[in-house]
Amino acid sequence: MIAPGFQPLDYSQSRNWVCGPHPCRDDLSATILEADGSTRLEPFRPAAHALVDCFYVYPTVSHSPGLLADPAVTADERRAVLQQVERFTSVCRLFAPLYRQVTFTSMQRRVLRKPSRAEAAEAARRAQADVLAAWDYYLAHDNHGRGVVLIGHSQGAGVLIGVIRQRIDGAAAQNLLVSAVLPGAGVMVPQGRETGLTFKAIPPCRSDAQLGCVISFNMVRAERPIPPAAVIRPPGVTQVCTNPAALSGGPGGLKPYLSATGDTIIPDLTAPQPPWSKDELKLRTPFVTMPDLYTAECAGDGAYLAVSLVAKPGDRRTGALTGDWLTDGKPEPTMGLHLIDLNLAAGNLVEVLRRQAEAYVRRLPPAN
């Protein structure tokens, strides 16, 4: 229960949306870097008439000084939108509410006083209350019966899981659900089943024609898997892993869109980006993509999506990635490529969401 006197943000005010009433419009052009070292420009255009909406809750990024983020849109939130979901506007209208999240600042070891368990729980409830209010406002004023993709990462995914459980799972609003994309968090099911535990009526997505399903994964380097001793779950419980590059299972080729400069959602934790090519290369676009260079496959009994480099002989691309969560300058063994979870599969997700959106529209009853 939230402490008395707390009021969620007023989402009738445009200042409480990172994107939504005012569209986010950034340069998302990319350089396609081919195996022979050649490059070509890939421009980006948002959809003129998007078929569905995307409702996005960003991960832990705020550098506000306290336990809860200040109610103001800063470069932290805008960076998350740019890196993680703005590319999806080629498929959907984007709604990204500001919310008073538990801050990145409060999670650092250098903080003089760590919050108590009760304080942390209260802060999480307040973050959840903001996003619930944003969802309710969006549904009442902006949705108008349109299909919606829910997207969240890390803390954002955890908050969205709460929204889904309270407002969507098994409720009338589930009919609007195109899919839920929830990387960087754990979605659990009883062993041998597709639903139960986290969600009672929302199964994993096993094809891009499936609707009302969930996509969940945690990216790691294949050569640096999460240690088995760190994967803790009750007996008889399985973690959902859905590979955006191969929803039906097995390996699939990733279609990444990575920051050309190596920027990620949390610059403080990010190592400098090594050169992308063995040749001298000057990138003039904010993003770079490299076809047929990385594959991914679910492993660790669903605990992670293992990313492998598959460069062929003569490939001029280095395949070097920055995106590991660094602690004291070293990769944190349980976090993997958390900082670029969505970047690595951005192209795959755009394709999946486009097919799901088309399937959703086909399912609608004909207009009178």
C-alpha positions in Angstrom: 0.0 0.0 0.0 1.3 3.4 -1.0 1.9 5.9 1.9 -0.9 8.4 2.3 -0.6 11.7 0.4 1.2 10.3 -2.7 -0.4 11.4 -6.0 0.6 9.9 -9.4 1.7 12.4 -12.1 -1.0 14.1 -14.1 -0.8 12.6 -17.5 -3.2 15.1 -19.1 -0.1 17.4 -19.0 2.2 16.9 -22.0 5.3 17.6 -19.8 4.7 14.2 -18.1 5.3 12.3 -21.4 8.7 11.7 -22.9 6.9 11.0 -26.2 3.2 10.8 -26.9 1.3 14.0 -27.2 4.4 15.3 -28.9 6.2 12.8 -31.2 9.8 12.1 -30.6 11.7 12.8 -33.9 15.4 12.1 -33.9 17.8 11.1 -36.7 17.8 7.3 -36.7 19.7 6.9 -40.0 22.2 4.0 -40.0 25.3 3.0 -41.8 25.1 -0.5 -43.1 28.6 -2.0 -42.8 29.1 -5.0 -45.0 31.5 -7.9 -44.6 33.9 -6.5 -47.3 34.2 -3.2 -45.5 31.9 -1.3 -47.8 29.2 1.0 -46.4 25.9 2.4 -47.5 23.3 4.7 -46.0 20.0 3.4 -44.6 17.6 6.4 -44.0 14.8 6.1 -41.5 11.2 7.2 -41.8 8.5 6.9 -39.2 5.2 5.4 -40.3 2.9 8.0 -41.8 -0.1 6.0 -40.6 0.9 3.5 -37.9 -1.4 0.5 -37.6 -0.9 0.1 -33.8 0.5 1.9 -30.8 3.6 1.2 -28.6 3.5 2.0 -24.9 7.1 2.1 -23.6 8.4 2.2 -20.0 12.2 2.9 -19.9 14.7 1.2 -17.7 16.7 2.4 -14.8 18.5 5.5 -16.2 17.8 8.5 -14.0 20.7 10.4 -12.4 18.4 12.4 -10.1 20.1 12.6 -6.7 17.4 10.9 -4.5 15.8 7.5 -4.3 13.0 8.5 -6.7 13.6 10.4 -10.0 12.5 14.1 -10.2 9.4 14.6 -12.3 11.1 16.1 -15.3 12.2 14.8 -18.7 16.0 14.8 -18.9 18.7 13.6 -21.3 18.6 10.2 -19.5 15.0 9.4 -20.5 15.5 10.8 -24.0 18.6 8.7 -24.5 16.7 5.6 -23.5 13.9 6.3 -26.0 16.5 7.0 -28.8 18.5 3.9 -28.2 15.7 1.4 -27.4 12.4 2.2 -29.0 12.2 5.2 -31.3 13.1 2.9 -34.3 9.7 1.1 -33.7 7.9 4.3 -34.9 8.3 2.7 -38.3 5.5 0.4 -37.1 3.7 2.1 -34.2 2.7 5.4 -32.6 5.0 5.8 -29.5 3.7 6.7 -26.1 6.4 6.9 -23.4 5.3 8.3 -20.0 7.7 10.0 -17.6 7.6 8.2 -14.3 9.3 8.7 -10.9 11.5 5.6 -11.1 13.9 4.2 -8.6 17.1 6.0 -9.7 20.3 4.7 -11.0 22.0 7.0 -8.5 20.4 5.2 -5.5 21.7 1.9 -6.7 25.4 2.9 -6.8 27.8 1.5 -4.1 29.2 5.0 -3.5 25.8 6.2 -2.1 26.3 7.2 1.5 23.1 5.6 2.8 21.4 2.8 1.0 17.6 2.8 1.3 16.0 0.4 3.7 14.0 -2.5 2.3 10.8 -0.7 3.3 11.9 2.5 1.6 12.9 0.7 -1.6 9.5 -1.1 -1.6 7.6 2.1 -1.2 9.7 3.7 -4.0 8.9 0.8 -6.3 5.2 1.1 -5.5 5.2 4.8 -6.3 7.0 4.2 -9.7 4.3 1.6 -10.4 1.5 4.0 -9.5 2.8 6.6 -12.0 2.9 4.1 -14.8 -0.6 2.7 -13.9 -1.9 6.2 -14.1 -0.2 6.8 -17.4 -1.7 3.6 -18.8 -5.2 4.4 -17.6 -4.9 7.9 -19.1 -3.6 6.5 -22.4 -6.4 3.9 -22.6 -9.1 6.5 -21.8 -7.9 9.3 -24.1 -5.5 8.1 -26.8 -6.1 4.4 -27.5 -9.5 4.5 -29.2 -9.6 0.7 -29.6 -6.2 0.5 -31.4 -3.9 -2.5 -30.8 -1.0 -1.8 -28.5 2.5 -3.3 -28.1 3.8 -2.9 -24.5 7.6 -2.5 -24.3 9.7 -2.2 -21.2 13.3 -3.0 -20.2 14.8 -3.8 -16.9 13.0 -1.7 -14.2 10.6 -0.7 -17.0 9.8 -4.3 -17.8 9.2 -5.1 -14.1 6.9 -2.1 -13.8 5.0 -3.2 -17.0 4.7 -6.7 -15.7 2.7 -5.2 -12.8 0.6 -3.1 -15.2 -0.2 -6.2 -17.2 -1.1 -8.3 -14.2 -3.4 -5.5 -12.8 -5.0 -4.2 -15.9 -4.6 -6.6 -18.9 -3.9 -10.2 -18.1 -7.3 -12.0 -18.3 -9.2 -8.6 -18.5 -11.0 -7.0 -21.4 -7.9 -4.9 -22.3 -6.1 -8.1 -23.3 -8.1 -7.9 -26.5 -6.0 -4.9 -27.4 -2.7 -6.6 -26.7 -0.6 -7.1 -29.9 2.4 -8.3 -27.8 4.5 -7.4 -24.8 8.3 -7.0 -25.3 9.9 -7.3 -21.9 13.7 -7.9 -22.1 15.9 -7.5 -19.0 13.4 -9.0 -16.6 12.2 -12.5 -15.7 9.0 -14.0 -17.0 8.3 -17.3 -15.3 6.1 -20.3 -16.2 5.5 -23.7 -14.5 7.8 -26.3 -16.2 6.1 -27.8 -19.2 3.5 -25.0 -19.5 3.1 -21.8 -21.5 1.2 -19.7 -19.0 1.0 -19.4 -15.2 3.1 -17.7 -12.5 4.0 -14.3 -14.0 1.0 -14.2 -16.4 -2.1 -16.4 -16.2 -3.3 -15.9 -19.8 -0.3 -14.5 -21.8 2.0 -17.1 -23.4 5.4 -16.6 -25.0 5.4 -15.6 -28.6 6.4 -18.6 -30.8 5.7 -17.0 -34.2 5.3 -13.5 -35.6 1.7 -14.3 -36.5 0.8 -14.9 -32.8 -1.0 -12.2 -30.9 -1.4 -11.4 -27.3 1.9 -13.0 -26.3 5.2 -12.0 -24.6 8.8 -11.7 -25.9 11.3 -11.9 -23.1 15.1 -12.3 -23.1 18.4 -11.3 -21.5 21.4 -10.9 -23.9 24.8 -12.3 -22.9 28.0 -13.1 -24.9 28.0 -16.8 -25.7 31.6 -17.0 -24.4 30.6 -15.4 -21.2 27.4 -17.1 -20.0 25.7 -16.3 -16.7 27.2 -18.7 -14.1 24.8 -21.6 -13.3 25.1 -20.9 -9.6 23.8 -17.4 -10.2 20.6 -18.6 -11.9 18.3 -19.1 -9.0 14.7 -20.2 -9.4 12.3 -22.5 -7.5 12.0 -26.2 -8.6 9.5 -26.8 -11.4 9.8 -23.2 -12.7 11.1 -22.3 -16.2 12.2 -18.8 -17.3 10.7 -17.7 -20.6 13.3 -17.0 -23.3 12.0 -15.9 -26.7 14.6 -15.2 -29.4 13.4 -12.3 -31.6 15.6 -13.7 -34.4 13.9 -17.1 -34.2 10.7 -17.1 -32.2 10.0 -20.8 -32.9 13.3 -21.7 -31.4 16.9 -22.4 -32.3 19.5 -19.9 -33.5 18.8 -16.9 -35.6 20.7 -14.0 -37.2 20.5 -10.7 -35.2 19.8 -7.4 -37.0 21.3 -4.9 -34.6 21.1 -1.1 -34.6 23.9 0.0 -32.4 25.1 3.5 -31.5 27.9 4.5 -33.9 29.7 6.1 -31.0 29.1 3.2 -28.6 26.5 5.1 -26.6 24.2 3.0 -24.4 21.3 3.6 -22.0 23.7 4.2 -19.1 27.0 5.8 -20.3 28.5 5.5 -16.8 28.7 1.7 -17.1 29.8 1.5 -20.7 33.3 0.8 -22.0 34.6 2.9 -25.0 33.5 1.5 -28.4 36.4 -0.2 -30.3 36.7 0.4 -34.0 33.9 -1.2 -36.0 36.1 -2.1 -39.0 39.7 -3.2 -39.6 39.8 -0.4 -42.2 39.7 3.3 -41.4 36.0 4.2 -41.1 34.3 7.5 -40.5 30.6 7.1 -39.6 28.3 10.0 -40.2 25.1 8.4 -39.0 24.1 8.0 -35.3 23.6 4.2 -35.8 25.4 1.4 -37.5 24.1 -2.1 -38.5 26.1 -5.1 -39.6 24.2 -7.8 -41.5 25.0 -11.5 -40.9 27.6 -10.9 -38.2 25.9 -12.0 -35.0 23.5 -14.9 -34.1 21.6 -15.6 -30.9 20.1 -18.7 -29.3 18.3 -19.2 -26.0 20.5 -21.1 -23.5 20.9 -21.7 -19.8 17.4 -23.2 -19.4 15.9 -19.9 -20.6 18.1 -17.7 -18.4 19.8 -15.9 -21.3 20.0 -15.3 -25.0 23.5 -16.2 -26.0 25.0 -13.9 -28.7 27.8 -15.3 -31.0 30.0 -13.6 -33.5 29.9 -15.5 -36.9 32.3 -13.5 -39.0 33.5 -15.5 -42.1 37.1 -15.5 -43.3 38.0 -12.1 -44.8 35.3 -10.2 -42.9 36.6 -6.7 -42.5 34.3 -6.0 -39.5 35.8 -6.4 -36.0 32.5 -7.5 -34.4 33.6 -5.6 -31.3 30.7 -4.7 -29.0 30.4 -2.5 -26.1 27.4 -3.1 -23.9 28.6 -5.1 -21.0 27.4 -3.8 -17.6 30.7 -2.8 -16.0 31.4 -2.8 -12.2 34.8 -1.4 -11.2 35.7 -1.6 -14.9 35.0 -5.3 -15.2 31.9 -7.0 -16.7 29.4 -7.9 -14.0 28.8 -11.7 -14.5 25.1 -11.8 -14.2 24.2 -8.7 -16.3 25.7 -9.7 -19.7 24.9 -7.3 -22.6 22.1 -5.7 -20.6 22.9 -2.2 -21.8 22.2 -3.1 -25.5 19.5 -5.8 -25.0 17.1 -4.0 -27.4 19.8 -2.5 -29.7 21.0 -6.0 -30.6 17.6 -7.2 -31.8 16.1 -3.9 -32.9 15.8 -4.9 -36.6 14.3 -8.3 -35.7 11.8 -6.7 -33.4 10.7 -4.2 -36.0 10.0 -7.0 -38.4 8.2 -9.1 -35.8 6.1 -6.2 -34.6 5.2 -5.2 -38.2 3.9 -8.7 -38.9 2.0 -8.8 -35.6 0.5 -5.4 -36.3 -0.7 -6.5 -39.7 -2.1 -9.7 -38.2 -3.9 -7.7 -35.5 -5.5 -5.4 -38.1 -6.6 -8.4 -40.2 -8.3 -9.8 -37.1 -10.4 -6.7 -36.6 -14.1 -6.9 -37.6 -14.9 -5.2 -40.8 -16.2 -1.6 -40.5 -19.9 -1.1 -41.0 
